[in-house]
Every structure is written in structure tokens, then in C-alpha cells.
Amino acid sequence: MDRMVLHRMEYYGYHGVFAEERKLGQRYYIDLEIDMDLSEAGRNDDLTKTINYAEIHELVKQIVENKSFQLIEALGEHIASSLLDTYTIINALTVKVTKPHPPFDIHFEGVTVELRRTRK
């Protein structure tokens, strides 16, 4: 299966368990791996036979920046289900949501959840 990969899309969102996180917000990075058949798009050089990644970026932006979730797992699940609902060409996808600066008094570079979903 062919794959389109969107690396480290950056957004500013208001997600977190703590009220302060949902009030102040922070950066989030989203990576997508989208499995689909790209052969017809490649053979015919036809954008209508694939997914316009600018549209994907905008859809993800609307979710990250205009909705609020306590868990990055829920944010990732909403992104995955929205993409599968919107684009029937998608067979499966992986969504990675990275929160680079969790509000803890411990030292690490961030936390990432990775969700893999397949069309049923």
C-alpha cells in the first residue's frame, strides 16, 4: 500500500487535564501517515485521485485549534476519525500527537501518543 506522510505540523491548542493548560494553551505537533492507493494519481498526475495535503492541514488545524480535549489521546482519536470520515480513499492511518512541554516538574522533551486506525 502507498503512503502519504505529513511531518511535524505545528499548531497552538488548548488541551490538557489541568485548567491552566486549557486556558494558556501550548504548541502541539501532529504527524500523519496515511495509507491509500496512489497509483492512479501517480499515473495520471491528477490531484483529484489523491488527497490534497493542504486540505488535511486545514482540517487538522481546525480540530487542534478550535476544540479542547483533556487527553492528547482524545485529540488524536478525533483527528483520526475525522480524516477517515472525510476521505474515503484512506485505508488506514497513523496519527502521532506530540505535546512538547507537559506541565510537570520532571525533565523530558515531551510526550507523544501514536494511534493506528484502519477503515472498517
Backbone atoms as SQL, in Angstrom:
CREATE TABLE atoms (id INTEGER PRIMARY KEY, chain TEXT, resi INTEGER, resn TEXT, atom TEXT, x REAL, y REAL, z REAL);
INSERT INTO atoms VALUES
  (1, 'A', 1, 'MET', 'N', 0.851, -1.186, 0.000),
  (2, 'A', 1, 'MET', 'CA', 0.000, 0.000, 0.000),
  (3, 'A', 1, 'MET', 'C', 0.889, 1.239, 0.000),
  (4, 'A', 2, 'ASP', 'N', 0.423, 2.245, -0.678),
  (5, 'A', 2, 'ASP', 'CA', 1.138, 3.519, -0.751),
  (6, 'A', 2, 'ASP', 'C', 0.865, 4.331, 0.507),
  (7, 'A', 3, 'ARG', 'N', 1.692, 5.323, 0.718),
  (8, 'A', 3, 'ARG', 'CA', 1.566, 6.107, 1.954),
  (9, 'A', 3, 'ARG', 'C', 1.938, 7.568, 1.692),
  (10, 'A', 4, 'MET', 'N', 1.133, 8.462, 2.243),
  (11, 'A', 4, 'MET', 'CA', 1.445, 9.890, 2.294),
  (12, 'A', 4, 'MET', 'C', 1.796, 10.205, 3.746),
  (13, 'A', 5, 'VAL', 'N', 2.896, 10.913, 3.954),
  (14, 'A', 5, 'VAL', 'CA', 3.344, 11.240, 5.308),
  (15, 'A', 5, 'VAL', 'C', 3.443, 12.756, 5.446),
  (16, 'A', 6, 'LEU', 'N', 2.793, 13.283, 6.463),
  (17, 'A', 6, 'LEU', 'CA', 2.889, 14.706, 6.791),
  (18, 'A', 6, 'LEU', 'C', 3.643, 14.806, 8.110),
  (19, 'A', 7, 'HIS', 'N', 4.778, 15.493, 8.068),
  (20, 'A', 7, 'HIS', 'CA', 5.682, 15.546, 9.215),
  (21, 'A', 7, 'HIS', 'C', 5.512, 16.824, 10.027),
  (22, 'A', 8, 'ARG', 'N', 5.394, 16.666, 11.296),
  (23, 'A', 8, 'ARG', 'CA', 5.504, 17.728, 12.299),
  (24, 'A', 8, 'ARG', 'C', 4.721, 18.998, 11.937),
  (25, 'A', 9, 'MET', 'N', 3.444, 18.825, 11.688),
  (26, 'A', 9, 'MET', 'CA', 2.586, 20.000, 11.508),
  (27, 'A', 9, 'MET', 'C', 2.444, 20.651, 12.883),
  (28, 'A', 10, 'GLU', 'N', 2.609, 21.945, 12.946),
  (29, 'A', 10, 'GLU', 'CA', 2.616, 22.646, 14.236),
  (30, 'A', 10, 'GLU', 'C', 1.363, 23.500, 14.393),
  (31, 'A', 11, 'TYR', 'N', 0.732, 23.372, 15.565),
  (32, 'A', 11, 'TYR', 'CA', -0.480, 24.127, 15.877),
  (33, 'A', 11, 'TYR', 'C', -0.413, 24.608, 17.323),
  (34, 'A', 12, 'TYR', 'N', -1.285, 25.542, 17.649),
  (35, 'A', 12, 'TYR', 'CA', -1.399, 26.014, 19.028),
  (36, 'A', 12, 'TYR', 'C', -2.786, 25.639, 19.518),
  (37, 'A', 13, 'GLY', 'N', -2.838, 24.852, 20.585),
  (38, 'A', 13, 'GLY', 'CA', -4.125, 24.376, 21.072),
  (39, 'A', 13, 'GLY', 'C', -4.258, 24.480, 22.573),
  (40, 'A', 14, 'TYR', 'N', -5.462, 24.200, 23.045),
  (41, 'A', 14, 'TYR', 'CA', -5.832, 24.354, 24.459),
  (42, 'A', 14, 'TYR', 'C', -6.329, 23.022, 25.004),
  (43, 'A', 15, 'HIS', 'N', -5.407, 22.115, 25.228),
  (44, 'A', 15, 'HIS', 'CA', -5.733, 20.763, 25.658),
  (45, 'A', 15, 'HIS', 'C', -4.967, 20.443, 26.930),
  (46, 'A', 16, 'GLY', 'N', -5.557, 19.616, 27.769),
  (47, 'A', 16, 'GLY', 'CA', -4.858, 19.178, 28.965),
  (48, 'A', 16, 'GLY', 'C', -5.815, 18.876, 30.097),
  (49, 'A', 17, 'VAL', 'N', -5.326, 18.134, 31.043),
  (50, 'A', 17, 'VAL', 'CA', -6.110, 17.769, 32.221),
  (51, 'A', 17, 'VAL', 'C', -6.272, 18.970, 33.144),
  (52, 'A', 18, 'PHE', 'N', -5.253, 19.814, 33.201),
  (53, 'A', 18, 'PHE', 'CA', -5.275, 20.953, 34.115),
  (54, 'A', 18, 'PHE', 'C', -5.927, 22.173, 33.465),
  (55, 'A', 19, 'ALA', 'N', -6.729, 22.907, 34.240),
  (56, 'A', 19, 'ALA', 'CA', -7.431, 24.089, 33.730),
  (57, 'A', 19, 'ALA', 'C', -6.459, 25.106, 33.150),
  (58, 'A', 20, 'GLU', 'N', -5.309, 25.246, 33.763),
  (59, 'A', 20, 'GLU', 'CA', -4.313, 26.208, 33.277),
  (60, 'A', 20, 'GLU', 'C', -3.847, 25.866, 31.860),
  (61, 'A', 21, 'GLU', 'N', -3.704, 24.594, 31.563),
  (62, 'A', 21, 'GLU', 'CA', -3.313, 24.173, 30.211),
  (63, 'A', 21, 'GLU', 'C', -4.375, 24.569, 29.192),
  (64, 'A', 22, 'ARG', 'N', -5.635, 24.372, 29.576),
  (65, 'A', 22, 'ARG', 'CA', -6.734, 24.697, 28.662),
  (66, 'A', 22, 'ARG', 'C', -6.937, 26.198, 28.539),
  (67, 'A', 23, 'LYS', 'N', -6.440, 26.973, 29.507),
  (68, 'A', 23, 'LYS', 'CA', -6.549, 28.428, 29.454),
  (69, 'A', 23, 'LYS', 'C', -5.388, 29.047, 28.670),
  (70, 'A', 24, 'LEU', 'N', -4.163, 28.634, 28.978),
  (71, 'A', 24, 'LEU', 'CA', -2.979, 29.239, 28.366),
  (72, 'A', 24, 'LEU', 'C', -2.625, 28.638, 27.011),
  (73, 'A', 25, 'GLY', 'N', -2.876, 27.353, 26.843),
  (74, 'A', 25, 'GLY', 'CA', -2.548, 26.678, 25.594),
  (75, 'A', 25, 'GLY', 'C', -1.057, 26.436, 25.439),
  (76, 'A', 26, 'GLN', 'N', -0.723, 25.706, 24.378),
  (77, 'A', 26, 'GLN', 'CA', 0.671, 25.451, 24.036),
  (78, 'A', 26, 'GLN', 'C', 0.748, 24.860, 22.637),
  (79, 'A', 27, 'ARG', 'N', 1.975, 24.696, 22.152),
  (80, 'A', 27, 'ARG', 'CA', 2.192, 24.103, 20.835),
  (81, 'A', 27, 'ARG', 'C', 1.943, 22.593, 20.884),
  (82, 'A', 28, 'TYR', 'N', 1.468, 22.082, 19.769),
  (83, 'A', 28, 'TYR', 'CA', 1.311, 20.644, 19.566),
  (84, 'A', 28, 'TYR', 'C', 1.839, 20.324, 18.178),
  (85, 'A', 29, 'TYR', 'N', 2.454, 19.163, 18.049),
  (86, 'A', 29, 'TYR', 'CA', 2.937, 18.693, 16.753),
  (87, 'A', 29, 'TYR', 'C', 2.132, 17.461, 16.361),
  (88, 'A', 30, 'ILE', 'N', 1.706, 17.438, 15.108),
  (89, 'A', 30, 'ILE', 'CA', 0.932, 16.319, 14.586),
  (90, 'A', 30, 'ILE', 'C', 1.679, 15.734, 13.392),
  (91, 'A', 31, 'ASP', 'N', 1.856, 14.425, 13.415),
  (92, 'A', 31, 'ASP', 'CA', 2.405, 13.686, 12.280),
  (93, 'A', 31, 'ASP', 'C', 1.331, 12.723, 11.800),
  (94, 'A', 32, 'LEU', 'N', 1.211, 12.596, 10.490),
  (95, 'A', 32, 'LEU', 'CA', 0.234, 11.678, 9.910),
  (96, 'A', 32, 'LEU', 'C', 0.915, 10.753, 8.918),
  (97, 'A', 33, 'GLU', 'N', 0.559, 9.492, 8.957),
  (98, 'A', 33, 'GLU', 'CA', 0.926, 8.525, 7.928),
  (99, 'A', 33, 'GLU', 'C', -0.388, 7.976, 7.392),
  (100, 'A', 34, 'ILE', 'N', -0.653, 8.250, 6.125),
  (101, 'A', 34, 'ILE', 'CA', -1.944, 7.914, 5.531),
  (102, 'A', 34, 'ILE', 'C', -1.737, 6.863, 4.447),
  (103, 'A', 35, 'ASP', 'N', -2.319, 5.685, 4.654),
  (104, 'A', 35, 'ASP', 'CA', -2.213, 4.590, 3.690),
  (105, 'A', 35, 'ASP', 'C', -3.387, 4.650, 2.723),
  (106, 'A', 36, 'MET', 'N', -3.048, 4.678, 1.437),
  (107, 'A', 36, 'MET', 'CA', -4.061, 4.729, 0.387),
  (108, 'A', 36, 'MET', 'C', -3.403, 4.333, -0.924),
  (109, 'A', 37, 'ASP', 'N', -4.197, 4.095, -1.924),
  (110, 'A', 37, 'ASP', 'CA', -3.686, 3.740, -3.243),
  (111, 'A', 37, 'ASP', 'C', -3.405, 5.032, -4.014),
  (112, 'A', 38, 'LEU', 'N', -2.135, 5.274, -4.294),
  (113, 'A', 38, 'LEU', 'CA', -1.732, 6.488, -5.010),
  (114, 'A', 38, 'LEU', 'C', -1.369, 6.207, -6.465),
  (115, 'A', 39, 'SER', 'N', -1.600, 4.985, -6.930),
  (116, 'A', 39, 'SER', 'CA', -1.161, 4.619, -8.278),
  (117, 'A', 39, 'SER', 'C', -1.858, 5.425, -9.371),
  (118, 'A', 40, 'GLU', 'N', -3.160, 5.608, -9.254),
  (119, 'A', 40, 'GLU', 'CA', -3.880, 6.359, -10.292),
  (120, 'A', 40, 'GLU', 'C', -3.457, 7.824, -10.305),
  (121, 'A', 41, 'ALA', 'N', -3.270, 8.413, -9.139),
  (122, 'A', 41, 'ALA', 'CA', -2.795, 9.802, -9.067),
  (123, 'A', 41, 'ALA', 'C', -1.411, 9.920, -9.690),
  (124, 'A', 42, 'GLY', 'N', -0.548, 8.946, -9.419),
  (125, 'A', 42, 'GLY', 'CA', 0.804, 8.967, -9.976),
  (126, 'A', 42, 'GLY', 'C', 0.831, 8.767, -11.478),
  (127, 'A', 43, 'ARG', 'N', 0.021, 7.827, -11.970),
  (128, 'A', 43, 'ARG', 'CA', -0.014, 7.558, -13.414),
  (129, 'A', 43, 'ARG', 'C', -0.580, 8.732, -14.198),
  (130, 'A', 44, 'ASN', 'N', -1.595, 9.394, -13.636),
  (131, 'A', 44, 'ASN', 'CA', -2.311, 10.430, -14.378),
  (132, 'A', 44, 'ASN', 'C', -1.963, 11.853, -13.961),
  (133, 'A', 45, 'ASP', 'N', -1.090, 11.997, -12.965),
  (134, 'A', 45, 'ASP', 'CA', -0.712, 13.326, -12.480),
  (135, 'A', 45, 'ASP', 'C', -1.966, 14.143, -12.163),
  (136, 'A', 46, 'ASP', 'N', -2.866, 13.526, -11.370),
  (137, 'A', 46, 'ASP', 'CA', -4.202, 14.071, -11.145),
  (138, 'A', 46, 'ASP', 'C', -4.469, 14.222, -9.643),
  (139, 'A', 47, 'LEU', 'N', -4.585, 15.452, -9.199),
  (140, 'A', 47, 'LEU', 'CA', -4.815, 15.744, -7.782),
  (141, 'A', 47, 'LEU', 'C', -6.139, 15.173, -7.279),
  (142, 'A', 48, 'THR', 'N', -7.122, 15.037, -8.160),
  (143, 'A', 48, 'THR', 'CA', -8.421, 14.520, -7.716),
  (144, 'A', 48, 'THR', 'C', -8.369, 13.030, -7.372),
  (145, 'A', 49, 'LYS', 'N', -7.275, 12.357, -7.692),
  (146, 'A', 49, 'LYS', 'CA', -7.127, 10.930, -7.400),
  (147, 'A', 49, 'LYS', 'C', -6.300, 10.678, -6.140),
  (148, 'A', 50, 'THR', 'N', -6.041, 11.739, -5.387),
  (149, 'A', 50, 'THR', 'CA', -5.294, 11.640, -4.142),
  (150, 'A', 50, 'THR', 'C', -5.944, 12.578, -3.133),
  (151, 'A', 51, 'ILE', 'N', -5.226, 12.905, -2.085),
  (152, 'A', 51, 'ILE', 'CA', -5.712, 13.861, -1.092),
  (153, 'A', 51, 'ILE', 'C', -4.822, 15.087, -1.135),
  (154, 'A', 52, 'ASN', 'N', -5.437, 16.237, -1.186),
  (155, 'A', 52, 'ASN', 'CA', -4.698, 17.495, -1.149),
  (156, 'A', 52, 'ASN', 'C', -4.211, 17.710, 0.282),
  (157, 'A', 53, 'TYR', 'N', -2.900, 17.666, 0.484),
  (158, 'A', 53, 'TYR', 'CA', -2.395, 17.756, 1.859),
  (159, 'A', 53, 'TYR', 'C', -2.617, 19.122, 2.480),
  (160, 'A', 54, 'ALA', 'N', -2.848, 20.155, 1.681),
  (161, 'A', 54, 'ALA', 'CA', -3.216, 21.464, 2.244),
  (162, 'A', 54, 'ALA', 'C', -4.586, 21.375, 2.919),
  (163, 'A', 55, 'GLU', 'N', -5.498, 20.588, 2.344),
  (164, 'A', 55, 'GLU', 'CA', -6.815, 20.379, 2.961),
  (165, 'A', 55, 'GLU', 'C', -6.694, 19.595, 4.265),
  (166, 'A', 56, 'ILE', 'N', -5.821, 18.595, 4.274),
  (167, 'A', 56, 'ILE', 'CA', -5.600, 17.828, 5.504),
  (168, 'A', 56, 'ILE', 'C', -5.072, 18.746, 6.595),
  (169, 'A', 57, 'HIS', 'N', -4.091, 19.561, 6.242),
  (170, 'A', 57, 'HIS', 'CA', -3.517, 20.504, 7.209),
  (171, 'A', 57, 'HIS', 'C', -4.609, 21.394, 7.800),
  (172, 'A', 58, 'GLU', 'N', -5.485, 21.893, 6.967),
  (173, 'A', 58, 'GLU', 'CA', -6.552, 22.782, 7.436),
  (174, 'A', 58, 'GLU', 'C', -7.545, 22.045, 8.328),
  (175, 'A', 59, 'LEU', 'N', -7.912, 20.822, 7.967),
  (176, 'A', 59, 'LEU', 'CA', -8.833, 20.037, 8.792),
  (177, 'A', 59, 'LEU', 'C', -8.229, 19.786, 10.172),
  (178, 'A', 60, 'VAL', 'N', -6.966, 19.380, 10.215),
  (179, 'A', 60, 'VAL', 'CA', -6.298, 19.127, 11.494),
  (180, 'A', 60, 'VAL', 'C', -6.169, 20.422, 12.290),
  (181, 'A', 61, 'LYS', 'N', -5.859, 21.509, 11.614),
  (182, 'A', 61, 'LYS', 'CA', -5.752, 22.810, 12.291),
  (183, 'A', 61, 'LYS', 'C', -7.062, 23.173, 12.978),
  (184, 'A', 62, 'GLN', 'N', -8.183, 22.985, 12.284),
  (185, 'A', 62, 'GLN', 'CA', -9.483, 23.309, 12.869),
  (186, 'A', 62, 'GLN', 'C', -9.743, 22.489, 14.130),
  (187, 'A', 63, 'ILE', 'N', -9.341, 21.241, 14.116),
  (188, 'A', 63, 'ILE', 'CA', -9.548, 20.386, 15.292),
  (189, 'A', 63, 'ILE', 'C', -8.648, 20.814, 16.439),
  (190, 'A', 64, 'VAL', 'N', -7.351, 20.938, 16.173),
  (191, 'A', 64, 'VAL', 'CA', -6.393, 21.245, 17.244),
  (192, 'A', 64, 'VAL', 'C', -6.639, 22.626, 17.834),
  (193, 'A', 65, 'GLU', 'N', -6.934, 23.606, 16.984),
  (194, 'A', 65, 'GLU', 'CA', -7.020, 24.984, 17.453),
  (195, 'A', 65, 'GLU', 'C', -8.409, 25.414, 17.901),
  (196, 'A', 66, 'ASN', 'N', -9.454, 24.673, 17.528),
  (197, 'A', 66, 'ASN', 'CA', -10.812, 25.114, 17.853),
  (198, 'A', 66, 'ASN', 'C', -11.580, 24.183, 18.779),
  (199, 'A', 67, 'LYS', 'N', -11.001, 23.057, 19.125),
  (200, 'A', 67, 'LYS', 'CA', -11.627, 22.143, 20.077),
  (201, 'A', 67, 'LYS', 'C', -10.717, 22.024, 21.283),
  (202, 'A', 68, 'SER', 'N', -11.242, 21.476, 22.368),
  (203, 'A', 68, 'SER', 'CA', -10.442, 21.296, 23.573),
  (204, 'A', 68, 'SER', 'C', -10.687, 19.902, 24.140),
  (205, 'A', 69, 'PHE', 'N', -9.605, 19.195, 24.391),
  (206, 'A', 69, 'PHE', 'CA', -9.662, 17.854, 24.965),
  (207, 'A', 69, 'PHE', 'C', -8.773, 17.808, 26.195),
  (208, 'A', 70, 'GLN', 'N', -9.120, 16.972, 27.135),
  (209, 'A', 70, 'GLN', 'CA', -8.247, 16.784, 28.289),
  (210, 'A', 70, 'GLN', 'C', -7.032, 15.944, 27.911),
  (211, 'A', 71, 'LEU', 'N', -7.241, 14.932, 27.089),
  (212, 'A', 71, 'LEU', 'CA', -6.175, 13.992, 26.763),
  (213, 'A', 71, 'LEU', 'C', -5.725, 14.134, 25.315),
  (214, 'A', 72, 'ILE', 'N', -4.416, 14.011, 25.094),
  (215, 'A', 72, 'ILE', 'CA', -3.945, 14.019, 23.713),
  (216, 'A', 72, 'ILE', 'C', -4.397, 12.748, 22.991),
  (217, 'A', 73, 'GLU', 'N', -4.722, 11.701, 23.733),
  (218, 'A', 73, 'GLU', 'CA', -5.306, 10.505, 23.128),
  (219, 'A', 73, 'GLU', 'C', -6.644, 10.835, 22.474),
  (220, 'A', 74, 'ALA', 'N', -7.456, 11.647, 23.139),
  (221, 'A', 74, 'ALA', 'CA', -8.758, 12.049, 22.592),
  (222, 'A', 74, 'ALA', 'C', -8.576, 12.964, 21.385),
  (223, 'A', 75, 'LEU', 'N', -7.606, 13.857, 21.456),
  (224, 'A', 75, 'LEU', 'CA', -7.301, 14.729, 20.314),
  (225, 'A', 75, 'LEU', 'C', -6.914, 13.880, 19.107),
  (226, 'A', 76, 'GLY', 'N', -6.029, 12.925, 19.303),
  (227, 'A', 76, 'GLY', 'CA', -5.612, 12.047, 18.210),
  (228, 'A', 76, 'GLY', 'C', -6.753, 11.221, 17.654),
  (229, 'A', 77, 'GLU', 'N', -7.606, 10.722, 18.523),
  (230, 'A', 77, 'GLU', 'CA', -8.762, 9.931, 18.086),
  (231, 'A', 77, 'GLU', 'C', -9.703, 10.772, 17.235),
  (232, 'A', 78, 'HIS', 'N', -9.918, 12.016, 17.629),
  (233, 'A', 78, 'HIS', 'CA', -10.802, 12.898, 16.860),
  (234, 'A', 78, 'HIS', 'C', -10.201, 13.207, 15.487),
  (235, 'A', 79, 'ILE', 'N', -8.905, 13.427, 15.439),
  (236, 'A', 79, 'ILE', 'CA', -8.240, 13.662, 14.151),
  (237, 'A', 79, 'ILE', 'C', -8.391, 12.435, 13.257),
  (238, 'A', 80, 'ALA', 'N', -8.107, 11.256, 13.793),
  (239, 'A', 80, 'ALA', 'CA', -8.193, 10.021, 13.005),
  (240, 'A', 80, 'ALA', 'C', -9.601, 9.792, 12.472),
  (241, 'A', 81, 'SER', 'N', -10.601, 9.903, 13.329),
  (242, 'A', 81, 'SER', 'CA', -11.975, 9.641, 12.887),
  (243, 'A', 81, 'SER', 'C', -12.445, 10.691, 11.886),
  (244, 'A', 82, 'SER', 'N', -12.044, 11.933, 12.064),
  (245, 'A', 82, 'SER', 'CA', -12.428, 12.986, 11.112),
  (246, 'A', 82, 'SER', 'C', -11.822, 12.738, 9.737),
  (247, 'A', 83, 'LEU', 'N', -10.560, 12.328, 9.696),
  (248, 'A', 83, 'LEU', 'CA', -9.921, 12.042, 8.410),
  (249, 'A', 83, 'LEU', 'C', -10.568, 10.838, 7.732),
  (250, 'A', 84, 'LEU', 'N', -10.833, 9.786, 8.480),
  (251, 'A', 84, 'LEU', 'CA', -11.478, 8.608, 7.894),
  (252, 'A', 84, 'LEU', 'C', -12.893, 8.921, 7.414),
  (253, 'A', 85, 'ASP', 'N', -13.615, 9.759, 8.144),
  (254, 'A', 85, 'ASP', 'CA', -14.971, 10.143, 7.734),
  (255, 'A', 85, 'ASP', 'C', -14.962, 11.034, 6.497),
  (256, 'A', 86, 'THR', 'N', -13.948, 11.876, 6.370),
  (257, 'A', 86, 'THR', 'CA', -13.896, 12.860, 5.286),
  (258, 'A', 86, 'THR', 'C', -13.356, 12.280, 3.982),
  (259, 'A', 87, 'TYR', 'N', -12.370, 11.401, 4.074),
  (260, 'A', 87, 'TYR', 'CA', -11.671, 10.910, 2.881),
  (261, 'A', 87, 'TYR', 'C', -11.827, 9.394, 2.750),
  (262, 'A', 88, 'THR', 'N', -12.704, 8.968, 1.857),
  (263, 'A', 88, 'THR', 'CA', -12.951, 7.536, 1.679),
  (264, 'A', 88, 'THR', 'C', -11.767, 6.817, 1.034),
  (265, 'A', 89, 'ILE', 'N', -10.857, 7.541, 0.429),
  (266, 'A', 89, 'ILE', 'CA', -9.675, 6.941, -0.193),
  (267, 'A', 89, 'ILE', 'C', -8.709, 6.378, 0.850),
  (268, 'A', 90, 'ILE', 'N', -8.812, 6.840, 2.098),
  (269, 'A', 90, 'ILE', 'CA', -7.898, 6.390, 3.152),
  (270, 'A', 90, 'ILE', 'C', -8.263, 4.972, 3.586),
  (271, 'A', 91, 'ASN', 'N', -7.281, 4.074, 3.538),
  (272, 'A', 91, 'ASN', 'CA', -7.468, 2.696, 4.008),
  (273, 'A', 91, 'ASN', 'C', -7.111, 2.561, 5.483),
  (274, 'A', 92, 'ALA', 'N', -6.060, 3.245, 5.882),
  (275, 'A', 92, 'ALA', 'CA', -5.598, 3.209, 7.273),
  (276, 'A', 92, 'ALA', 'C', -4.749, 4.444, 7.507),
  (277, 'A', 93, 'LEU', 'N', -4.556, 4.778, 8.768),
  (278, 'A', 93, 'LEU', 'CA', -3.703, 5.919, 9.074),
  (279, 'A', 93, 'LEU', 'C', -3.121, 5.795, 10.468),
  (280, 'A', 94, 'THR', 'N', -2.029, 6.507, 10.647),
  (281, 'A', 94, 'THR', 'CA', -1.400, 6.635, 11.952),
  (282, 'A', 94, 'THR', 'C', -1.350, 8.111, 12.283),
  (283, 'A', 95, 'VAL', 'N', -1.811, 8.450, 13.464),
  (284, 'A', 95, 'VAL', 'CA', -1.780, 9.829, 13.956),
  (285, 'A', 95, 'VAL', 'C', -0.842, 9.866, 15.157),
  (286, 'A', 96, 'LYS', 'N', 0.131, 10.765, 15.104),
  (287, 'A', 96, 'LYS', 'CA', 1.016, 10.987, 16.249),
  (288, 'A', 96, 'LYS', 'C', 0.768, 12.398, 16.754),
  (289, 'A', 97, 'VAL', 'N', 0.442, 12.515, 18.025),
  (290, 'A', 97, 'VAL', 'CA', 0.231, 13.815, 18.665),
  (291, 'A', 97, 'VAL', 'C', 1.337, 13.991, 19.697),
  (292, 'A', 98, 'THR', 'N', 2.105, 15.067, 19.539),
  (293, 'A', 98, 'THR', 'CA', 3.193, 15.350, 20.474),
  (294, 'A', 98, 'THR', 'C', 2.894, 16.619, 21.250),
  (295, 'A', 99, 'LYS', 'N', 2.999, 16.500, 22.542),
  (296, 'A', 99, 'LYS', 'CA', 2.889, 17.635, 23.462),
  (297, 'A', 99, 'LYS', 'C', 4.321, 17.881, 23.947),
  (298, 'A', 100, 'PRO', 'N', 4.985, 18.920, 23.399),
  (299, 'A', 100, 'PRO', 'CA', 6.413, 19.074, 23.664),
  (300, 'A', 100, 'PRO', 'C', 6.763, 19.539, 25.073),
  (301, 'A', 101, 'HIS', 'N', 5.839, 20.162, 25.757),
  (302, 'A', 101, 'HIS', 'CA', 6.154, 20.700, 27.085),
  (303, 'A', 101, 'HIS', 'C', 5.043, 20.393, 28.084),
  (304, 'A', 102, 'PRO', 'N', 4.910, 19.137, 28.497),
  (305, 'A', 102, 'PRO', 'CA', 3.900, 18.816, 29.508),
  (306, 'A', 102, 'PRO', 'C', 4.166, 19.580, 30.803),
  (307, 'A', 103, 'PRO', 'N', 3.124, 19.927, 31.532),
  (308, 'A', 103, 'PRO', 'CA', 3.277, 20.779, 32.717),
  (309, 'A', 103, 'PRO', 'C', 3.660, 19.993, 33.968),
  (310, 'A', 104, 'PHE', 'N', 4.769, 19.327, 33.908),
  (311, 'A', 104, 'PHE', 'CA', 5.210, 18.539, 35.051),
  (312, 'A', 104, 'PHE', 'C', 6.577, 19.025, 35.492),
  (313, 'A', 105, 'ASP', 'N', 6.874, 18.813, 36.744),
  (314, 'A', 105, 'ASP', 'CA', 8.186, 19.182, 37.260),
  (315, 'A', 105, 'ASP', 'C', 9.154, 18.012, 37.093),
  (316, 'A', 106, 'ILE', 'N', 9.185, 17.503, 35.864),
  (317, 'A', 106, 'ILE', 'CA', 10.149, 16.474, 35.502),
  (318, 'A', 106, 'ILE', 'C', 10.767, 16.891, 34.182),
  (319, 'A', 107, 'HIS', 'N', 11.880, 16.313, 33.839),
  (320, 'A', 107, 'HIS', 'CA', 12.599, 16.776, 32.656),
  (321, 'A', 107, 'HIS', 'C', 12.579, 15.724, 31.549),
  (322, 'A', 108, 'PHE', 'N', 11.834, 16.023, 30.511),
  (323, 'A', 108, 'PHE', 'CA', 11.868, 15.249, 29.280),
  (324, 'A', 108, 'PHE', 'C', 11.361, 16.147, 28.166),
  (325, 'A', 109, 'GLU', 'N', 11.607, 15.751, 26.939),
  (326, 'A', 109, 'GLU', 'CA', 11.330, 16.615, 25.798),
  (327, 'A', 109, 'GLU', 'C', 9.886, 16.612, 25.346),
  (328, 'A', 110, 'GLY', 'N', 9.056, 15.863, 25.966),
  (329, 'A', 110, 'GLY', 'CA', 7.661, 15.844, 25.568),
  (330, 'A', 110, 'GLY', 'C', 7.107, 14.441, 25.593),
  (331, 'A', 111, 'VAL', 'N', 5.850, 14.362, 25.235),
  (332, 'A', 111, 'VAL', 'CA', 5.169, 13.068, 25.202),
  (333, 'A', 111, 'VAL', 'C', 4.415, 12.961, 23.878),
  (334, 'A', 112, 'THR', 'N', 4.435, 11.767, 23.305),
  (335, 'A', 112, 'THR', 'CA', 3.744, 11.513, 22.046),
  (336, 'A', 112, 'THR', 'C', 2.841, 10.304, 22.208),
  (337, 'A', 113, 'VAL', 'N', 1.618, 10.423, 21.698),
  (338, 'A', 113, 'VAL', 'CA', 0.764, 9.246, 21.558),
  (339, 'A', 113, 'VAL', 'C', 0.674, 8.928, 20.074),
  (340, 'A', 114, 'GLU', 'N', 0.626, 7.655, 19.774),
  (341, 'A', 114, 'GLU', 'CA', 0.546, 7.196, 18.393),
  (342, 'A', 114, 'GLU', 'C', -0.651, 6.268, 18.268),
  (343, 'A', 115, 'LEU', 'N', -1.580, 6.655, 17.403),
  (344, 'A', 115, 'LEU', 'CA', -2.807, 5.885, 17.199),
  (345, 'A', 115, 'LEU', 'C', -2.826, 5.345, 15.773),
  (346, 'A', 116, 'ARG', 'N', -3.128, 4.087, 15.616),
  (347, 'A', 116, 'ARG', 'CA', -3.247, 3.459, 14.306),
  (348, 'A', 116, 'ARG', 'C', -4.697, 3.048, 14.115),
  (349, 'A', 117, 'ARG', 'N', -5.320, 3.532, 13.046),
  (350, 'A', 117, 'ARG', 'CA', -6.719, 3.207, 12.772),
  (351, 'A', 117, 'ARG', 'C', -6.854, 2.691, 11.336),
  (352, 'A', 118, 'THR', 'N', -7.723, 1.712, 11.166),
  (353, 'A', 118, 'THR', 'CA', -7.973, 1.101, 9.864),
  (354, 'A', 118, 'THR', 'C', -9.457, 1.228, 9.543),
  (355, 'A', 119, 'ARG', 'N', -9.735, 1.488, 8.276),
  (356, 'A', 119, 'ARG', 'CA', -11.142, 1.587, 7.865),
  (357, 'A', 119, 'ARG', 'C', -11.825, 0.242, 8.071),
  (358, 'A', 120, 'LYS', 'N', -13.011, 0.291, 8.638),
  (359, 'A', 120, 'LYS', 'CA', -13.754, -0.953, 8.906),
  (360, 'A', 120, 'LYS', 'C', -14.596, -1.345, 7.726);
